[in-house]
Amino acid sequence: MEFEKEFFYDEVRDGFYIPGIMKRLWAADLTVLSEVDKICKKYDIPYYAVGGTLLGAVRDGSFIPWDDDIDIMMLRKDYNRFVEVAVKELSEELLFDSMEISDDWDELKAVVGKTKIGFFPEVLRKYWEYPLKCTIDIFILDELAKTPEEEEYRKQVLEMFSLILLMLRKKGITKLFEEELKKLEDFFHIQFDREKPLKAQLYHVIDHIFQEFNGEGGDWLAIMPFYLAQGICKYPKSAFENGKRIPFCGMQIPIPGDYDTVLKAEFGDYHKKVKAGGGHDYPCIKKQKKELQTLLKGAWDPDYHFSEEDLVRPKIQNFRDMVLFMVESLMSSQKQFFEEYSRGDISSCLLRLSNMQEEAIAFGNSIEQKKGEGTNSVSILEEYCDSLYQVYRTLMELKELNKEGEERGEKNDRERRIEEICFLKDLSPSLQKELHRILKKPSYYLKKLRVALEKDFKRQVVFLPHSAKHFESLRPLVDALINTEDTECKIIPIPYYDKNGDGSPKEIHYEGENFPKEYEIIDYRSYDFAAELPESIVINSPYDEFNPVFSVDARFYSREIKKYTKKLVYIPWFVTDEINPKSEEDGKAFINMEYYVTVPGVFHSDLTIVQSEGMKKAYLAKIEEFAGKAIKKKMEKKISGAGSCLLGEKEGQGSKEVLECFRRFLVKK
């Protein structure tokens, strides 16, 4: 059995997020099923997919996205034959357990599976790096009575056992329980061993009652626990005639000939996709993961643990900030120059002009070092310096003219400034006009310089996708930003690697050559993040090391990359169906939000743009569940429900809204 590497990655199907660890469980389950299939083929034992497995096989040729196990069924006579050979035929790492094998088995089904958990290399390789338990359920088909009266009587008998089991489960062994159990023993002429688990003994009796009418020629079969409890899973025998095999995740599995009748008997309108349901806690992974953590005494911890430090934003000032600050500083000096000029302090004006020119020359040199020669900004700075020199020379000439008209003698600074002001006021209107024009010229070039700097030093936005396929979630935003005058986009695909079951790195992948050819793709090794300090970095992989199946290169974890940008933005690579945390049908979807909401990138990012306002509420509900109300409150401003580029031009949620949200955030101080 082989799988493409893409099989194991997180996926959204039918609007439902499937985490990669679930894909590994699926692959492990399929491996167990293949072992069962070999035995059944060898001994000519019929079996059939049932439940969600049958539904997924018929509808999609794969698992139902929200399913987490494999279910098969066998007629009782075929099951008994399987019991006879299973233990000796199964691989040594697999366990078969049932009532026929274990006296203390207390379930009305059998299971085959890998029950040992841990990082055993050979077992991990065989079971697709899945370190936890993986089992398939075998349900048994028994015959119903020929007459409704007989079946009704059996139902009443079984209800008596159900009541006693309910008492045991809720209250344990009490005096009342003992009294009721004694009545049951007397009525059926049976005796339970009080020294052994009573639940298992009760189930063994129930299973015997299930078989009461087998071989008596009835026309109907049922999986008795579901039939008696819910009135489902009752099938005509004819439904199992002419069985066939159909594709299922790369293998062929057997299904009943009349699968339509079988599916309707369990699901009704099985074409309608319903995410709720499931007879056990979803996902089955959680308890086993805790068991493994306990077993390893804390040496293995695959989960992200929130710290308030993750919300801390380092202060970043990039070169663009510095050049814009520098031009503001020059403008401020220009304003002070005019204040000094209006006071008649020509000496201070001349000194300031000299300082401004030195700053401008140094400023121009730093721009050339960064951008090279020939930028518009440097050309304007040169014109600015010429204008400063012209002002300086003009003021010096006026100062000399004033000196020639002064009376000889000692004067203090105050007296000299008064004379200079009077002298300037006495200039002819035409001379004053020309002087004013010369003095204003540096301000003109500074305004022109600011515009040029905005163009020469655009806001740099860096996109860090790891997958060419996931670039689609960013592409419309990239296209829109490329067409703006003040923004420079850089697409830098980053490497990622698969993980072994213990979290250690496996194969490394780089998909830079797979991105659309119309874009300039930058090699991540040639871009100096520390030197560039882009205005914004956009990620769509928020997991850091906490995705159990793959990881991007550690240099590009969100906690690291936020050190090199003013604004880290996370845009999910997917959209799901809307999720209502209070809806039963959305229960599994809300559980799975932990795989993409309570992850580092969401908390390290300055902005997360999700598909809708409704999804923003779901994110915040999951965050509150994970980190508490106070953190939820802090995160409210960091999450936007603007939409997703994957929704295209959908009104109110599409690419336009994402662009507007991103642009507002980009220019926000």
BAMARVEX-768967 format. One record per residue (C-alpha): x, y, z. Coordinates in steps of 0.5 Angstrom, whole numbers. Example, Ala and Ser with C-alpha at 12.3 -4.5 7.8 and 13.67 -1.06 7.14 Angstrom:
2
TORTOR     c1     c2     c3
TORTOR     25     -9     16
TORTOR     27     -2     14
end
This chain:
669
TORTOR     c1     c2     c3
TORTOR      0      0      0
TORTOR      3      7     -2
TORTOR      1     14     -1
TORTOR      3     20     -4
TORTOR      6     25      1
TORTOR      0     30      0
TORTOR     -5     25      3
TORTOR     -2     26      9
TORTOR     -2     34     10
TORTOR     -8     38     13
TORTOR    -13     39      8
TORTOR    -20     42      8
TORTOR    -25     37      4
TORTOR    -33     39      4
TORTOR    -32     45      8
TORTOR    -28     41     14
TORTOR    -21     42     16
TORTOR    -18     35     17
TORTOR    -11     35     21
TORTOR     -5     32     18
TORTOR     -5     27     24
TORTOR    -12     25     22
TORTOR     -9     23     16
TORTOR     -4     19     19
TORTOR     -9     15     23
TORTOR    -13     14     17
TORTOR     -7     11     13
TORTOR     -5      7     20
TORTOR    -13      4     20
TORTOR    -12      2     12
TORTOR     -6     -2     14
TORTOR    -10     -6     19
TORTOR    -15     -7     14
TORTOR    -11     -9      9
TORTOR     -8    -15     14
TORTOR    -15    -17     16
TORTOR    -17    -17      8
TORTOR    -11    -21      7
TORTOR    -14    -26     12
TORTOR    -21    -26      9
TORTOR    -18    -27      2
TORTOR    -14    -33      4
TORTOR    -20    -36      8
TORTOR    -26    -34      3
TORTOR    -29    -30      9
TORTOR    -34    -25      7
TORTOR    -34    -18     10
TORTOR    -37    -11      8
TORTOR    -35     -4     10
TORTOR    -41     -1     14
TORTOR    -42      6     17
TORTOR    -38     12     15
TORTOR    -33      7     12
TORTOR    -39      5      7
TORTOR    -41     12      6
TORTOR    -35     15      5
TORTOR    -33      9      0
TORTOR    -39     10     -4
TORTOR    -40     17     -4
TORTOR    -33     19     -5
TORTOR    -28     13     -5
TORTOR    -25     16      1
TORTOR    -26     17      9
TORTOR    -31     22     11
TORTOR    -28     28     13
TORTOR    -30     28     20
TORTOR    -29     20     21
TORTOR    -24     18     25
TORTOR    -24     10     24
TORTOR    -26      4     20
TORTOR    -32      0     21
TORTOR    -33     -7     18
TORTOR    -39    -12     19
TORTOR    -39    -20     18
TORTOR    -45    -25     18
TORTOR    -44    -29     25
TORTOR    -42    -35     21
TORTOR    -37    -31     17
TORTOR    -35    -28     24
TORTOR    -34    -34     27
TORTOR    -29    -37     22
TORTOR    -25    -31     23
TORTOR    -25    -32     30
TORTOR    -22    -38     29
TORTOR    -16    -36     25
TORTOR    -15    -29     26
TORTOR    -10    -29     32
TORTOR     -5    -34     29
TORTOR     -6    -30     22
TORTOR     -5    -23     24
TORTOR      2    -20     25
TORTOR      5    -20     31
TORTOR      4    -12     33
TORTOR     -3    -13     32
TORTOR     -8    -15     37
TORTOR    -15    -18     36
TORTOR    -20    -18     42
TORTOR    -27    -20     42
TORTOR    -32    -24     47
TORTOR    -29    -30     44
TORTOR    -22    -28     46
TORTOR    -23    -25     53
TORTOR    -27    -26     58
TORTOR    -27    -19     61
TORTOR    -29    -16     54
TORTOR    -34    -11     55
TORTOR    -36     -9     48
TORTOR    -41    -11     43
TORTOR    -36    -11     37
TORTOR    -29    -14     36
TORTOR    -23    -10     34
TORTOR    -17    -11     31
TORTOR    -11     -6     31
TORTOR     -4     -4     33
TORTOR     -5     -3     41
TORTOR      2     -1     43
TORTOR      3      6     43
TORTOR     10      9     43
TORTOR     16     11     38
TORTOR     18      4     35
TORTOR     22      5     29
TORTOR     19     -1     25
TORTOR     12      0     27
TORTOR     12      7     26
TORTOR     15      6     19
TORTOR      9      0     17
TORTOR      4      5     20
TORTOR      6     11     17
TORTOR      9     15     23
TORTOR      3     14     27
TORTOR      5     13     34
TORTOR     -2     12     38
TORTOR     -7      6     37
TORTOR    -11      5     31
TORTOR    -16      0     31
TORTOR    -22     -2     26
TORTOR    -29     -5     29
TORTOR    -32    -11     27
TORTOR    -39    -11     28
TORTOR    -43    -17     27
TORTOR    -50    -19     23
TORTOR    -55    -23     27
TORTOR    -62    -26     24
TORTOR    -68    -23     27
TORTOR    -74    -27     29
TORTOR    -79    -29     23
TORTOR    -85    -26     27
TORTOR    -85    -19     30
TORTOR    -88    -22     37
TORTOR    -82    -26     38
TORTOR    -77    -20     36
TORTOR    -81    -16     41
TORTOR    -80    -21     47
TORTOR    -73    -21     45
TORTOR    -73    -14     46
TORTOR    -76    -14     53
TORTOR    -71    -19     55
TORTOR    -65    -14     53
TORTOR    -68     -8     56
TORTOR    -68    -12     63
TORTOR    -61    -13     62
TORTOR    -60     -5     59
TORTOR    -63     -3     66
TORTOR    -58     -7     70
TORTOR    -52     -4     66
TORTOR    -55      3     67
TORTOR    -55      2     74
TORTOR    -48     -1     74
TORTOR    -45      5     70
TORTOR    -49     10     74
TORTOR    -48      8     81
TORTOR    -44      2     81
TORTOR    -45     -4     86
TORTOR    -50     -2     91
TORTOR    -55     -6     95
TORTOR    -61     -4     90
TORTOR    -56     -7     84
TORTOR    -55    -13     88
TORTOR    -62    -14     89
TORTOR    -64    -13     81
TORTOR    -58    -17     79
TORTOR    -61    -23     83
TORTOR    -68    -22     80
TORTOR    -65    -23     73
TORTOR    -61    -29     75
TORTOR    -67    -32     78
TORTOR    -71    -31     72
TORTOR    -66    -33     67
TORTOR    -63    -39     71
TORTOR    -56    -36     71
TORTOR    -51    -35     76
TORTOR    -46    -29     75
TORTOR    -39    -29     78
TORTOR    -38    -24     83
TORTOR    -31    -24     83
TORTOR    -30    -22     76
TORTOR    -32    -16     72
TORTOR    -40    -16     72
TORTOR    -40    -12     66
TORTOR    -37    -16     61
TORTOR    -41    -22     64
TORTOR    -47    -18     62
TORTOR    -45    -17     55
TORTOR    -43    -24     54
TORTOR    -50    -26     56
TORTOR    -53    -20     52
TORTOR    -49    -23     46
TORTOR    -52    -30     47
TORTOR    -59    -27     46
TORTOR    -57    -23     40
TORTOR    -55    -30     37
TORTOR    -62    -33     39
TORTOR    -65    -34     32
TORTOR    -59    -35     28
TORTOR    -60    -41     23
TORTOR    -68    -41     23
TORTOR    -69    -38     16
TORTOR    -71    -31     18
TORTOR    -71    -25     12
TORTOR    -68    -20     16
TORTOR    -61    -18     19
TORTOR    -59    -13     24
TORTOR    -53    -10     28
TORTOR    -57    -12     34
TORTOR    -54     -6     39
TORTOR    -56     -1     34
TORTOR    -62     -4     32
TORTOR    -65     -5     39
TORTOR    -62      2     41
TORTOR    -64      6     35
TORTOR    -68      2     31
TORTOR    -63      3     25
TORTOR    -58     -2     22
TORTOR    -64     -7     20
TORTOR    -62    -10     13
TORTOR    -66    -15      8
TORTOR    -61    -21      7
TORTOR    -62    -20      0
TORTOR    -58    -14      1
TORTOR    -51    -18      1
TORTOR    -52    -22     -5
TORTOR    -48    -20    -11
TORTOR    -43    -16     -6
TORTOR    -37    -12    -10
TORTOR    -31     -9     -9
TORTOR    -30     -1    -10
TORTOR    -24      4     -9
TORTOR    -22      7     -2
TORTOR    -16     11     -1
TORTOR    -12      7     -6
TORTOR    -15      0     -4
TORTOR    -21     -4     -6
TORTOR    -26     -6     -1
TORTOR    -32    -10     -1
TORTOR    -39     -7      0
TORTOR    -46    -10      0
TORTOR    -49    -11     -7
TORTOR    -55     -7     -5
TORTOR    -51     -2     -1
TORTOR    -56      3     -2
TORTOR    -61      0      2
TORTOR    -56     -2      7
TORTOR    -54      6      7
TORTOR    -61      8      8
TORTOR    -62      3     14
TORTOR    -57      7     18
TORTOR    -57     14     15
TORTOR    -63     15     12
TORTOR    -62     20      6
TORTOR    -55     19      6
TORTOR    -53     24      0
TORTOR    -54     29      5
TORTOR    -48     31      9
TORTOR    -48     31     16
TORTOR    -42     33     20
TORTOR    -45     31     27
TORTOR    -46     24     30
TORTOR    -40     19     32
TORTOR    -41     14     38
TORTOR    -35     16     41
TORTOR    -31     22     43
TORTOR    -28     25     37
TORTOR    -22     25     35
TORTOR    -20     19     39
TORTOR    -13     21     39
TORTOR    -13     26     45
TORTOR    -14     21     50
TORTOR     -8     16     47
TORTOR     -4     22     46
TORTOR     -4     24     54
TORTOR     -3     16     55
TORTOR      4     17     51
TORTOR      6     23     55
TORTOR      5     20     61
TORTOR      9     14     59
TORTOR     15     18     57
TORTOR     14     22     63
TORTOR     14     29     60
TORTOR     20     28     55
TORTOR     15     28     49
TORTOR     10     34     49
TORTOR      7     36     42
TORTOR      3     41     44
TORTOR      3     49     43
TORTOR      3     52     50
TORTOR      1     59     50
TORTOR      5     65     54
TORTOR      3     72     54
TORTOR     10     73     52
TORTOR      8     71     45
TORTOR      4     77     44
TORTOR     10     82     46
TORTOR     12     86     39
TORTOR     19     88     38
TORTOR     20     95     36
TORTOR     22     95     29
TORTOR     25    101     25
TORTOR     27     99     18
TORTOR     31    103     13
TORTOR     24    106     10
TORTOR     22    109     17
TORTOR     29    112     17
TORTOR     29    116     11
TORTOR     22    118     12
TORTOR     24    120     19
TORTOR     31    124     16
TORTOR     27    128     11
TORTOR     22    130     17
TORTOR     28    132     21
TORTOR     30    136     15
TORTOR     24    139     14
TORTOR     24    141     22
TORTOR     31    144     21
TORTOR     28    148     15
TORTOR     22    151     20
TORTOR     27    153     25
TORTOR     31    156     20
TORTOR     25    161     18
TORTOR     24    162     25
TORTOR     31    164     26
TORTOR     31    168     20
TORTOR     25    172     22
TORTOR     28    174     28
TORTOR     34    177     24
TORTOR     39    172     27
TORTOR     43    171     20
TORTOR     49    168     24
TORTOR     45    162     27
TORTOR     41    161     20
TORTOR     48    161     17
TORTOR     50    155     22
TORTOR     44    151     21
TORTOR     45    152     13
TORTOR     52    149     14
TORTOR     49    143     18
TORTOR     43    142     14
TORTOR     48    141      8
TORTOR     52    136     12
TORTOR     46    132     14
TORTOR     44    132      7
TORTOR     50    129      4
TORTOR     51    124      9
TORTOR     43    122      8
TORTOR     45    122      0
TORTOR     51    117      1
TORTOR     47    112      6
TORTOR     41    112      0
TORTOR     47    110     -5
TORTOR     50    105     -1
TORTOR     43    102      0
TORTOR     40    103     -7
TORTOR     46    104    -11
TORTOR     47    111    -16
TORTOR     42    114    -20
TORTOR     36    114    -15
TORTOR     31    120    -16
TORTOR     32    121     -9
TORTOR     39    123     -9
TORTOR     38    127    -15
TORTOR     33    131    -11
TORTOR     38    131     -5
TORTOR     43    134    -10
TORTOR     39    140    -12
TORTOR     37    141     -5
TORTOR     44    142     -3
TORTOR     45    147     -9
TORTOR     39    151     -6
TORTOR     42    151      1
TORTOR     48    153     -2
TORTOR     45    159     -6
TORTOR     41    161      1
TORTOR     48    161      4
TORTOR     51    165     -1
TORTOR     45    170     -1
TORTOR     45    171      6
TORTOR     53    172      6
TORTOR     52    177      1
TORTOR     47    181      5
TORTOR     51    180     11
TORTOR     57    184      7
TORTOR     52    189      5
TORTOR     50    190     12
TORTOR     57    191     14
TORTOR     58    196      9
TORTOR     53    200     12
TORTOR     54    200     19
TORTOR     58    205     23
TORTOR     64    203     26
TORTOR     64    201     33
TORTOR     63    196     38
TORTOR     56    193     38
TORTOR     53    187     42
TORTOR     49    181     39
TORTOR     42    184     40
TORTOR     44    191     37
TORTOR     47    187     31
TORTOR     41    183     30
TORTOR     36    189     31
TORTOR     40    192     25
TORTOR     40    186     21
TORTOR     32    186     21
TORTOR     32    193     20
TORTOR     36    192     14
TORTOR     32    186     11
TORTOR     26    190     12
TORTOR     29    196      8
TORTOR     30    192      2
TORTOR     26    194     -4
TORTOR     20    190     -5
TORTOR     23    186    -11
TORTOR     29    184     -8
TORTOR     25    182     -2
TORTOR     21    178     -7
TORTOR     27    175    -10
TORTOR     30    173     -3
TORTOR     24    170     -1
TORTOR     24    166     -7
TORTOR     31    163     -6
TORTOR     30    162      2
TORTOR     23    158      0
TORTOR     27    153     -5
TORTOR     30    148      0
TORTOR     23    147      2
TORTOR     20    146     -5
TORTOR     26    140     -6
TORTOR     24    137      1
TORTOR     17    136     -1
TORTOR     19    133     -8
TORTOR     24    129     -4
TORTOR     19    126      1
TORTOR     15    124     -6
TORTOR     21    121     -9
TORTOR     23    117     -3
TORTOR     16    114     -2
TORTOR     17    111     -9
TORTOR     24    109     -8
TORTOR     23    106     -2
TORTOR     16    103     -2
TORTOR     13     99      3
TORTOR     16     92      2
TORTOR     11     86      3
TORTOR     14     79      4
TORTOR     10     73      2
TORTOR     13     67      5
TORTOR      9     61      3
TORTOR     11     54      3
TORTOR      7     51     -2
TORTOR      5     53     -9
TORTOR     -2     50     -8
TORTOR     -3     54     -2
TORTOR      0     61     -6
TORTOR     -7     61     -9
TORTOR    -10     64     -2
TORTOR     -5     70     -3
TORTOR     -5     71    -10
TORTOR    -10     76    -11
TORTOR     -7     80     -6
TORTOR      0     80     -9
TORTOR     -3     82    -16
TORTOR     -7     88    -12
TORTOR     -1     90     -9
TORTOR      4     89    -15
TORTOR     -1     94    -18
TORTOR      0    100    -13
TORTOR      5    105    -13
TORTOR      7    105     -6
TORTOR      8     98     -5
TORTOR     14     93     -7
TORTOR     12     85     -6
TORTOR     17     80     -6
TORTOR     15     72     -6
TORTOR     20     68     -2
TORTOR     18     61     -2
TORTOR     21     57      4
TORTOR     23     50      5
TORTOR     19     45      9
TORTOR     20     38     11
TORTOR     16     32     13
TORTOR     16     29     20
TORTOR     17     22     23
TORTOR     12     20     28
TORTOR     17     22     34
TORTOR     17     29     31
TORTOR     24     29     28
TORTOR     25     31     21
TORTOR     24     27     15
TORTOR     25     29      8
TORTOR     26     36      6
TORTOR     22     40      0
TORTOR     23     46     -3
TORTOR     17     48     -9
TORTOR     20     55    -11
TORTOR     20     52    -18
TORTOR     13     50    -18
TORTOR     10     57    -17
TORTOR      7     61    -23
TORTOR     12     63    -28
TORTOR      9     70    -28
TORTOR     12     72    -22
TORTOR     19     74    -19
TORTOR     21     68    -14
TORTOR     26     70     -9
TORTOR     31     65     -7
TORTOR     30     65      1
TORTOR     38     64      2
TORTOR     39     71     -2
TORTOR     34     75      2
TORTOR     37     78      8
TORTOR     31     79     13
TORTOR     36     83     18
TORTOR     38     88     13
TORTOR     31     89     10
TORTOR     26     89     15
TORTOR     20     89     11
TORTOR     14     93     13
TORTOR     10     87     13
TORTOR     11     79     13
TORTOR      5     75     11
TORTOR      5     68     13
TORTOR      0     62     11
TORTOR      3     57     15
TORTOR      2     59     23
TORTOR      4     52     26
TORTOR     11     53     27
TORTOR     14     46     30
TORTOR      7     44     33
TORTOR      4     41     26
TORTOR      5     33     28
TORTOR      6     32     20
TORTOR     10     37     17
TORTOR     14     44     19
TORTOR     17     50     15
TORTOR     24     51     17
TORTOR     25     53     24
TORTOR     28     60     21
TORTOR     21     62     19
TORTOR     17     60     25
TORTOR     13     66     27
TORTOR     16     67     33
TORTOR     23     68     29
TORTOR     20     72     23
TORTOR     16     77     27
TORTOR     23     80     30
TORTOR     25     82     22
TORTOR     18     86     21
TORTOR     14     91     23
TORTOR      7     88     22
TORTOR      7     80     22
TORTOR      0     78     18
TORTOR     -3     71     18
TORTOR     -8     69     12
TORTOR    -10     62     13
TORTOR     -9     58      6
TORTOR    -16     55      7
TORTOR    -23     57      8
TORTOR    -28     52     11
TORTOR    -36     52     12
TORTOR    -38     57     18
TORTOR    -37     54     25
TORTOR    -42     56     30
TORTOR    -39     53     37
TORTOR    -45     52     40
TORTOR    -48     48     34
TORTOR    -48     40     35
TORTOR    -47     39     28
TORTOR    -41     44     28
TORTOR    -38     40     34
TORTOR    -32     36     31
TORTOR    -31     42     26
TORTOR    -30     47     33
TORTOR    -26     41     36
TORTOR    -21     41     30
TORTOR    -20     49     30
TORTOR    -15     47     35
TORTOR    -10     45     30
TORTOR    -10     52     26
TORTOR    -13     57     32
TORTOR     -9     55     38
TORTOR     -2     55     34
TORTOR      4     60     35
TORTOR      2     64     28
TORTOR     -4     67     31
TORTOR     -1     69     37
TORTOR      5     72     34
TORTOR      2     75     28
TORTOR      0     83     29
TORTOR     -6     81     24
TORTOR    -10     75     22
TORTOR    -15     76     17
TORTOR    -20     70     17
TORTOR    -26     69     12
TORTOR    -32     72     16
TORTOR    -34     76     22
TORTOR    -38     69     24
TORTOR    -31     65     23
TORTOR    -28     71     28
TORTOR    -33     69     33
TORTOR    -31     62     33
TORTOR    -23     64     33
TORTOR    -24     68     39
TORTOR    -29     62     42
TORTOR    -23     57     41
TORTOR    -18     62     44
TORTOR    -22     63     50
TORTOR    -23     56     51
TORTOR    -15     55     50
TORTOR    -12     61     54
TORTOR    -18     65     58
TORTOR    -22     71     57
TORTOR    -17     76     58
TORTOR    -13     73     52
TORTOR    -19     73     48
TORTOR    -20     80     50
TORTOR    -13     82     47
TORTOR    -14     78     41
TORTOR    -20     81     39
TORTOR    -17     87     35
TORTOR    -11     82     32
TORTOR    -17     78     28
TORTOR    -21     81     23
TORTOR    -27     78     19
TORTOR    -25     81     13
TORTOR    -26     75      8
TORTOR    -21     71      4
TORTOR    -18     71     -3
TORTOR    -20     64     -4
TORTOR    -27     67     -4
TORTOR    -26     71    -10
TORTOR    -30     77    -11
TORTOR    -36     74     -6
TORTOR    -39     81     -4
TORTOR    -37     83      3
TORTOR    -32     77      4
TORTOR    -28     77     -2
TORTOR    -21     79     -5
TORTOR    -23     86     -5
TORTOR    -25     86      2
TORTOR    -18     83      4
TORTOR    -14     88      0
TORTOR    -18     94      4
TORTOR    -17     90     11
TORTOR     -9     89      9
TORTOR     -8     96      6
TORTOR    -11     99     12
TORTOR     -7     95     17
TORTOR     -1     97     13
TORTOR     -1    104     13
TORTOR     -3    104     20
TORTOR      1    108     25
end
